[in-house]
Every structure is written in structure tokens, then in C-alpha cells.
Amino acid sequence: GPTEHGIESTIVAVRDGRIEVLRRGPITHEQLSEFADIVSIALTQRISAPGQLPSHYTPTTPLHLVDDAESFSPQKNQRVGLLAWRPRRTGDRCSLKFAAVRNLSHLRDLREAAANLFRYLRELDALGLDLILAERVPSRGLGAAIMDRLERASHR
């Protein structure tokens, strides 16, 4: 269900006075580093927290990550949905290429994008599309957690 930040909590393990991030969330690397050294932000070898499997957030519809949807051209008769980071207006040249468009944030705000992420992914996934195209967000701060979820969603 809905959460305050849209994505689930940050999960950490503290070992030998250092922090290991098991799942990225709304508490960022920058915030955690104020308290201790960060050992690893990569996936650990053994699963020790929810959301660590590479395919944990994978929708039924294939998802492909791009830097910018502007240059994407769908194949003939291909129904593609866009999960946009760059604000898209209905009827603009880019939006017309897609069967459905969901803007993570019209103001390019990472908190708003995180709050909308899973709802918009579910909405696009429910439309029976051939593909979901997702634009990458900046991977700083909360964007790192959003990108973690998008990368997992694109895993096949």
C-alpha cells in the first residue's frame, strides 16, 4: 500500500561500527554517512532483507530503461507506455508516440517521483502494453533508491 515516501524503507545492517545498506530507501547514502562509514551499497551475496532479489520489483510487462524517451521509436503496432522523468504534456511530440504516459514528477522532484513510482508502474502494467519505457532519474540522494527499483523492474 501507500507509504509516506512512496518507496519502502531503507534497510541497513551495522557490523563492526560500519553501515551496510541492504536496501536503498528514503534515508540516503549521504544521510547515513554522517553516522558511520558505508561498507557497501551493492547487493550482498546472501539475501538478508526484503527487496534484494534482482527481479523483486519486475512488472509483468517488460520494462526498458532509457536516458531520454525523445529518441525512442516504437516498432509498428507496438503499444508502449512511458514512465517519464522529464515532464511530458499530453499531445507533445514525444507523448504522441506512446499509448500511455505517466509523469513521475512534473517538477522533477525526487520525493514526488518516489511517491508516484509504484502506483504508476502498476497502472502502466495493467494496460496490457507490449513495453514500458522508463526514463532514468538522477541517481543522487533519493534518486539512487528510485533507480534501484527501476533497475530491478527492468530485470528479466
PENOR-V614276 format. One record per residue. N is the residue number from 1. RES is the residue in three letters. PSI is psi as a letter, one per 20 degrees, with the letter a starting at -180 (none if undefined). Layout:
n: [N	N]
res: [RES	RES]
psi: [PSI	PSI]
//
This chain:
n: [1	2	3	4	5	6	7	8	9	10	11	12	13	14	15	16	17	18	19	20	21	22	23	24	25	26	27	28	29	30	31	32	33	34	35	36	37	38	39	40	41	42	43	44	45	46	47	48	49	50	51	52	53	54	55	56	57	58	59	60	61	62	63	64	65	66	67	68	69	70	71	72	73	74	75	76	77	78	79	80	81	82	83	84	85	86	87	88	89	90	91	92	93	94	95	96	97	98	99	100	101	102	103	104	105	106	107	108	109	110	111	112	113	114	115	116	117	118	119	120	121	122	123	124	125	126	127	128	129	130	131	132	133	134	135	136	137	138	139	140	141	142	143	144	145	146	147	148	149	150	151	152	153	154	155	156]
res: [GLY	PRO	THR	GLU	HIS	GLY	ILE	GLU	SER	THR	ILE	VAL	ALA	VAL	ARG	ASP	GLY	ARG	ILE	GLU	VAL	LEU	ARG	ARG	GLY	PRO	ILE	THR	HIS	GLU	GLN	LEU	SER	GLU	PHE	ALA	ASP	ILE	VAL	SER	ILE	ALA	LEU	THR	GLN	ARG	ILE	SER	ALA	PRO	GLY	GLN	LEU	PRO	SER	HIS	TYR	THR	PRO	THR	THR	PRO	LEU	HIS	LEU	VAL	ASP	ASP	ALA	GLU	SER	PHE	SER	PRO	GLN	LYS	ASN	GLN	ARG	VAL	GLY	LEU	LEU	ALA	TRP	ARG	PRO	ARG	ARG	THR	GLY	ASP	ARG	CYS	SER	LEU	LYS	PHE	ALA	ALA	VAL	ARG	ASN	LEU	SER	HIS	LEU	ARG	ASP	LEU	ARG	GLU	ALA	ALA	ALA	ASN	LEU	PHE	ARG	TYR	LEU	ARG	GLU	LEU	ASP	ALA	LEU	GLY	LEU	ASP	LEU	ILE	LEU	ALA	GLU	ARG	VAL	PRO	SER	ARG	GLY	LEU	GLY	ALA	ALA	ILE	MET	ASP	ARG	LEU	GLU	ARG	ALA	SER	HIS	ARG]
psi: [a	q	r	h	i	h	q	r	q	p	p	q	p	o	p	k	j	q	p	p	o	h	p	q	b	h	o	r	g	g	g	h	i	h	h	r	q	p	g	q	i	r	q	r	g	q	o	j	q	q	j	i	q	h	j	h	j	p	r	g	p	q	p	p	p	q	g	p	i	g	i	p	o	q	q	p	j	p	o	p	q	p	o	p	g	p	p	p	q	p	i	r	g	g	h	i	i	q	h	q	p	p	o	h	p	h	j	l	p	h	g	g	g	g	h	i	f	h	g	h	g	g	g	g	h	i	i	k	r	h	q	p	p	p	p	q	r	p	l	q	c	h	h	h	h	g	h	g	g	g	g	h	h	i	p	none]
//
